[in-house]
């Protein structure tokens, strides 16, 4: 049987959602927490992926675009509901459950808002087990499911429906989101519960709620394990000419160079494109995507976004093991180094 995410659960869930989250803007994250609190009522039912009836329509809900834009152009509050209702009208079927695309910061809270406003359960899991920059980089896609049709609800009352081939969703979505003001709520990956159960990374909502409890180790939020790579002080942050990637990734490549503080005192270089995609120590590869490579500030234990890295900052480099499906041939093709233009 499911259990409720109430206001106490929201506090733990929101804290856990930031444990390995990069790129979370403080203003937009606080907005998302307040948004969820305002609609939660008596709580949202949390169900394991196998609990809904097999034919139940499940919909993935996520924020797309810029979290900074969300903090500047405030939502009406009904965007998740409008997006799901638009998708329902297209499909001629009501959604019986909501699931997350990923569970980092705002993206963890928006599906909870959607479930509360729609009066349906939230599925205990997500479509990545970490965060990737593109809508098609999900375990749902690896399971043969298409993100389209995609319904987008903007902060000024707009609703846009994208119906296209799966490999064109990102190409069409980004300019639309820009026209909507830089952010929108997406309802996507419409799927039967039986298909969701085969493609979801299970139990990740529960893990984040546990990780959000006071005094609980950060590693609890990593379902497949986490390792500490090194501790070091950032020496330089450099621009990069890039690697010729074919993907229309929404940020420019950069490099972060740091000196290891202990042990071998290696020179560590982090190559980033939206996120850290490659770590080298004295020129040797020590970590790559699809595993999540994080910089954690030793001062406040918060994950440092690539764009906030600066010389002098001391950080721990942690590597969160990706779900096993990401380490298959298909998973590596979609979310491995070559997907980010790194020819390894």
Buried (B, 14 or more C-beta within 10 A) or exposed (E): EBBEBEEEBBBBBBBBBBBBBBBBBEEBBBBBBEBBBEBBEEBBBBBBBBBBEEEBBBBBBBBBBBBBBBBBBEBEEBBBBBBBBBBBEBBEEEBBBBBBBBBBBBBBBBBBBBBBBBEBBBBBBBBBBBBBBBBBBBBBBBBEBBBBBBBBBBBEEBBBBBEBEBEEBBEBBBEBBBEBBBBBBBBBBBBBBBBBBBBBBBBBBBBBBBBBEEEBEBBBBBBBEBEEBBBBBBBEBEEEEEBEBEBEBBEEBBBBBBEBBEEEEBBBBBBBBBBBBBBBBEEEEBBBBBBBBBBBBEEEEBBBBBEBBEEEBBBBBBBBBBBEBBBBEBBBEBBBBBBBBBEE
